[in-house]
Amino acid sequence: MSIVSENIKHLRKLKNWTQGDFAEKIDIKRSLVGAYEEGRADPRLNNLLNMSKVFKVPVDFLISKDLSNLSEEQILKLAAPRKPSSKVLSITVDTNNEEQIDLIPQKASAGYLNGYADPEYLEELPKFQLPNLPKSGTYRAFEITGDSMLPLRPGTIVIGKYLEDVTDIKNGRCYVILSKEEGVVYKRVFDYTMENGKLFLVSDNKSYSPYDIPVGDVIEIWEAKAYLSMDLPDYSDDTMDFEQLKSIVLELQQEVIKLKDHS
């Protein structure tokens, strides 16, 4: 049977409704409920909307998420809006009313947990703008610490775009997370709120163990969009030395000369 068939049957049984009870609530024939639950027919949109209302579950959950192993409490918790926080995001603008990118340096990251919503705190932070960032979002920059996300080294500045909802997380991508217990961290994130109400945080450096945090502890989520680093690639050790690099350049110059001679 399809996911929607299993979900309808499971949700109806959680309510202790007979097929007749359920049919009456959404104003259809009992036989049609049986056809839906057995996978012999697919509900029309108007019937899905009515089911969504009586079950208090979004339509997209009914048709795309397997709810058959969840309790009613888990389903209601899952269906509730999942915002990183209920606060209004504080921003700073320049004299032309253009949003600026606030930079959270390493030394200020500890204080950011208390000052993230304080306009006066944000006003004191360093600020800059990047011309190529889309104007459709709000951005903030964070100077990362430690070596858990190599090859990005300590001191690298990660620029993140603000996410309003946990459901916008794309599993496996990198995010800056501000949470009550961890403060500011930069990790790859996997959304397991449907299964256990937590986010799973993974470091690129395998020396660091993954861990999870309750989604209720999350205050802000910033999707990594760019980074700034003062560490230029070093070709002197494990890639190529200066003489090798010079040889490659000379070979390229000779190829260019040959192309000119034949043109």
C-alpha positions as CSV (number, residue, x, y, z in Angstrom):
1,M,0.0,0.0,0.0
2,S,1.0,3.6,-0.5
3,I,2.2,6.0,2.3
4,V,-1.0,7.9,2.2
5,S,-3.1,4.7,2.6
6,E,-1.0,3.6,5.6
7,N,-1.2,7.1,7.1
8,I,-4.9,7.4,6.8
9,K,-5.5,4.0,8.4
10,H,-3.0,4.7,11.2
11,L,-4.3,8.2,12.0
12,R,-7.9,7.0,12.0
13,K,-7.0,4.2,14.5
14,L,-5.1,6.6,16.7
15,K,-8.4,8.5,17.0
16,N,-10.3,5.3,17.8
17,W,-12.7,6.1,14.9
18,T,-14.4,3.4,12.8
19,Q,-14.3,3.9,9.0
20,G,-17.9,5.1,9.3
21,D,-17.0,7.6,12.0
22,F,-14.2,9.0,9.8
23,A,-16.3,9.0,6.7
24,E,-18.9,11.1,8.5
25,K,-16.3,13.6,9.7
26,I,-14.9,14.3,6.2
27,D,-18.3,13.9,4.5
28,I,-17.6,11.0,2.2
29,K,-19.0,7.4,1.9
30,R,-17.6,4.7,4.2
31,S,-16.7,2.5,1.2
32,L,-14.5,5.3,-0.1
33,V,-12.5,5.3,3.2
34,G,-12.0,1.6,2.7
35,A,-10.8,2.1,-0.8
36,Y,-8.3,4.8,0.4
37,E,-7.0,2.6,3.2
38,E,-6.6,-0.4,0.9
39,G,-4.8,1.6,-1.8
40,R,-7.6,1.0,-4.4
41,A,-8.1,4.8,-4.8
42,D,-6.2,8.0,-4.1
43,P,-7.9,10.8,-2.2
44,R,-8.8,14.0,-4.2
45,L,-7.4,17.2,-3.0
46,N,-10.6,18.4,-1.3
47,N,-10.7,15.2,0.7
48,L,-7.0,15.4,1.6
49,L,-7.7,19.0,2.9
50,N,-10.6,17.7,5.0
51,M,-8.4,14.9,6.4
52,S,-5.7,17.4,7.2
53,K,-8.1,19.4,9.3
54,V,-9.6,16.5,11.3
55,F,-6.2,14.9,11.9
56,K,-4.4,18.2,12.4
57,V,-1.6,17.1,10.1
58,P,-0.3,19.0,7.0
59,V,-1.3,17.6,3.7
60,D,2.3,17.1,2.6
61,F,2.8,15.0,5.7
62,L,-0.1,12.8,4.8
63,I,1.2,12.1,1.3
64,S,4.9,12.1,1.7
65,K,6.0,11.1,5.3
66,D,5.5,7.7,6.9
67,L,3.6,8.3,10.1
68,S,2.6,4.7,10.7
69,N,5.1,4.1,13.5
70,L,4.6,7.3,15.4
71,S,2.3,8.0,18.3
72,E,-0.3,10.8,18.2
73,E,1.9,12.9,20.5
74,Q,4.9,12.5,18.2
75,I,2.9,13.3,15.1
76,L,1.5,16.5,16.6
77,K,4.9,17.6,17.8
78,L,6.3,16.9,14.3
79,A,3.5,18.8,12.6
80,A,4.0,21.9,14.8
81,P,5.8,24.8,13.2
82,R,9.6,24.4,13.8
83,K,11.2,27.8,14.0
84,P,14.8,28.2,15.2
85,S,13.3,30.9,17.5
86,S,10.3,33.1,17.8
87,K,12.4,36.3,17.9
88,V,12.6,39.0,15.3
89,L,16.0,39.0,13.8
90,S,18.1,42.1,14.6
91,I,20.0,43.6,11.7
92,T,22.2,46.6,11.0
93,V,22.1,48.9,7.9
94,D,24.4,51.5,6.4
95,T,23.5,55.1,5.6
96,N,21.9,54.0,2.4
97,N,19.6,51.6,4.3
98,E,21.5,48.6,2.9
99,E,21.8,45.6,5.2
100,Q,25.4,45.0,6.4
101,I,27.0,41.7,7.3
102,D,27.8,41.7,11.0
103,L,31.1,39.8,11.8
104,I,31.2,37.7,14.9
105,P,35.0,37.3,15.6
106,Q,36.3,34.4,17.7
107,K,36.7,36.6,20.7
108,A,33.1,37.8,20.5
109,S,31.5,34.4,19.8
110,A,31.0,33.6,23.5
111,G,29.1,36.8,24.0
112,Y,26.9,36.3,20.9
113,L,24.8,33.8,22.8
114,N,23.6,36.6,25.0
115,G,23.8,39.5,22.6
116,Y,22.4,38.0,19.3
117,A,19.1,39.9,19.7
118,D,20.5,43.1,21.2
119,P,20.8,45.9,18.6
120,E,23.4,47.7,20.8
121,Y,25.6,44.6,20.9
122,L,25.3,44.1,17.1
123,E,26.1,47.8,16.5
124,E,29.5,47.3,18.1
125,L,30.5,44.4,15.9
126,P,32.7,44.8,12.8
127,K,30.7,45.1,9.5
128,F,31.3,44.7,5.8
129,Q,29.4,44.1,2.6
130,L,30.0,41.6,-0.3
131,P,28.7,42.8,-3.7
132,N,27.9,39.3,-5.1
133,L,25.6,38.1,-2.4
134,P,21.9,37.9,-3.4
135,K,19.9,40.7,-1.9
136,S,17.0,38.3,-1.0
137,G,18.5,37.1,2.3
138,T,20.1,38.3,5.6
139,Y,23.7,37.4,6.2
140,R,26.0,37.2,9.1
141,A,29.7,36.2,9.3
142,F,31.3,34.0,11.9
143,E,35.1,33.4,12.5
144,I,35.4,29.7,13.1
145,T,37.7,28.1,15.7
146,G,39.4,24.8,16.0
147,D,40.2,22.3,13.2
148,S,37.0,20.2,13.2
149,M,36.0,21.4,9.7
150,L,39.2,21.0,7.8
151,P,40.3,22.0,5.2
152,L,38.7,25.3,6.6
153,R,41.3,26.4,9.2
154,P,40.9,28.3,12.4
155,G,40.3,32.0,11.6
156,T,38.4,31.3,8.4
157,I,35.3,33.6,8.2
158,V,32.1,31.7,7.2
159,I,29.3,33.8,5.8
160,G,25.8,32.4,6.4
161,K,22.3,33.1,5.2
162,Y,19.7,33.2,7.9
163,L,17.1,30.3,7.9
164,E,13.7,31.0,9.3
165,D,12.7,27.3,9.7
166,V,14.4,24.1,10.6
167,T,12.6,22.4,7.7
168,D,14.7,24.4,5.3
169,I,17.8,22.5,6.3
170,K,19.3,20.4,3.5
171,N,20.9,17.3,5.0
172,G,24.6,17.1,4.7
173,R,25.2,20.8,4.0
174,C,27.2,23.1,6.3
175,Y,25.5,25.5,8.7
176,V,26.4,27.8,11.6
177,I,24.2,26.8,14.5
178,L,23.6,29.0,17.6
179,S,22.1,26.9,20.4
180,K,21.6,27.3,24.1
181,E,24.1,24.7,25.2
182,E,26.8,24.8,22.4
183,G,26.8,28.5,21.5
184,V,28.2,29.0,18.0
185,V,29.3,25.9,16.1
186,Y,30.0,25.3,12.4
187,K,29.1,21.8,11.3
188,R,27.4,19.6,8.7
189,V,23.8,19.2,9.8
190,F,21.3,16.4,9.4
191,D,17.7,17.0,10.3
192,Y,16.3,14.1,12.4
193,T,13.5,16.1,14.1
194,M,10.9,13.8,12.5
195,E,12.5,10.8,14.2
196,N,13.6,12.1,17.5
197,G,13.3,15.9,17.6
198,K,17.1,16.5,17.2
199,L,19.7,17.8,14.8
200,F,22.7,15.6,14.1
201,L,26.0,17.6,13.8
202,V,29.0,16.2,12.0
203,S,32.6,17.4,11.6
204,D,34.5,17.1,8.4
205,N,37.6,16.2,10.5
206,K,36.9,12.5,11.5
207,S,38.9,13.0,14.7
208,Y,35.8,14.7,16.1
209,S,32.8,12.5,17.0
210,P,29.3,13.5,15.7
211,Y,26.7,14.6,18.3
212,D,23.1,15.7,18.4
213,I,21.2,18.6,19.9
214,P,17.5,19.1,20.6
215,V,15.8,21.2,18.0
216,G,14.2,23.2,20.9
217,D,17.6,24.4,21.9
218,V,18.4,25.9,18.5
219,I,18.2,29.7,18.5
220,E,19.6,30.6,15.0
221,I,20.5,28.7,11.9
222,W,22.8,30.2,9.2
223,E,23.4,28.3,5.9
224,A,27.0,28.6,4.8
225,K,27.1,30.5,1.5
226,A,30.8,31.7,1.3
227,Y,34.0,31.9,3.2
228,L,36.9,34.3,3.5
229,S,40.4,32.9,4.4
230,M,43.9,34.4,4.8
231,D,45.4,30.9,4.2
232,L,46.6,30.7,0.6
233,P,47.3,27.2,-0.8
234,D,50.9,26.1,0.1
235,Y,52.6,24.3,-2.9
236,S,55.9,23.9,-1.2
237,D,55.2,20.6,0.6
238,D,52.7,18.0,-0.4
239,T,51.7,19.3,-3.9
240,M,54.6,20.8,-5.9
241,D,57.7,22.8,-5.2
242,F,58.7,26.1,-6.8
243,E,60.9,24.5,-9.5
244,Q,58.0,22.2,-10.6
245,L,55.7,25.1,-10.8
246,K,58.2,27.1,-12.8
247,S,58.7,24.2,-15.2
248,I,54.9,24.0,-15.8
249,V,54.8,27.7,-16.5
250,L,57.6,27.5,-19.0
251,E,55.9,24.5,-20.8
252,L,52.7,26.6,-21.1
253,Q,54.7,29.5,-22.5
254,Q,56.3,27.2,-25.1
255,E,52.8,25.9,-26.1
256,V,51.5,29.4,-26.5
257,I,54.5,30.3,-28.8
258,K,53.9,27.2,-30.9
259,L,50.2,28.1,-31.3
260,K,51.2,31.6,-32.4
261,D,53.7,30.2,-34.9
262,H,51.0,28.1,-36.5
263,S,48.4,30.8,-36.7
